[in-house]
Amino acid sequence: MDNRNLISCIVFLGLSAFVAVSSIGLGIGHLTNPRAGFMPFWTSLLIIVFSLILFSQTFVNRSAQAGRVDIWSHVQWQKSLLAAAALCVYVFILPVIGYLPATGILMLALFKLGSMKILPAVLASLLAVILSYGLFSFILNTPLPRGTLWF
């Protein structure tokens, strides 16, 4: 039996039970009228359910011993660092040049990091920018940052 699973189950069950009880004190509300504790309450209940599933699977497979796996061996660190750098640059250029060009540049950089050819990357970037702009501006009525280029 893998004691690490049992320990993590107990920790998450305890923490989730604490959050659920605290959320009730904040008020849960209803789906149409949520209050401050709505999201933490339902999230903690999901964590409790998943913890109980892991707990039961651990007891069903008592004889199985979990082995160590090197989960970091296949990570492409250069691409991860370049993506993080692109996001940092995005944060700084967004208020200066505005949502449309900044997001277009970011999406193009991310698609190119994913090894897309230039034409599909440009088309996908344009589509992503247009769809996200339409979603936020017209459907959700959320103002987006306008830069010096007024868009």
C-alpha positions, 0 to 999 in steps of 0.5 A: 500500500502506498502511504503517500496516497493515504497521507495526501488523502487525509491532508486534502480531506481535512483541508477541504472540510475546513474550507467547506465549513468556512464557506458555509459561514460566508454564505453559499447562495444559489446558482442564480445568486451566488454569495462569497462562499459559493465557489469555495464550497463547491470546489472543496466538495469536488476535492473531497470527492476526488480524495475519497476516490483516491482513498478507495483506490488505494485500499482496493490496490493494497498490494500495488506499490507506487514507483517513482517516475521522473516527470521532468525528463521530457519537459522542454525547458527552453520553450517553457522559459521562452513562453514565460518571457513572452508572457512577461513582455505581454504584460508590459506592452499591453497597456502601451500598444493595446489589446489587439496588437499585443495579443496578436504578437503574444499568440504569434510567439506562442504558436511559433513556440509550438512549432507551427509554420508561419502562415498557419501561426499568423492565421491562428493568431488573427483568429484568436485575437478576433474571437477573444476581442469579440467575446470580451467587447461585444458579448461580455461588454468588458473594456479592453486596454486601448494603447497609443494606436487606439485599438 
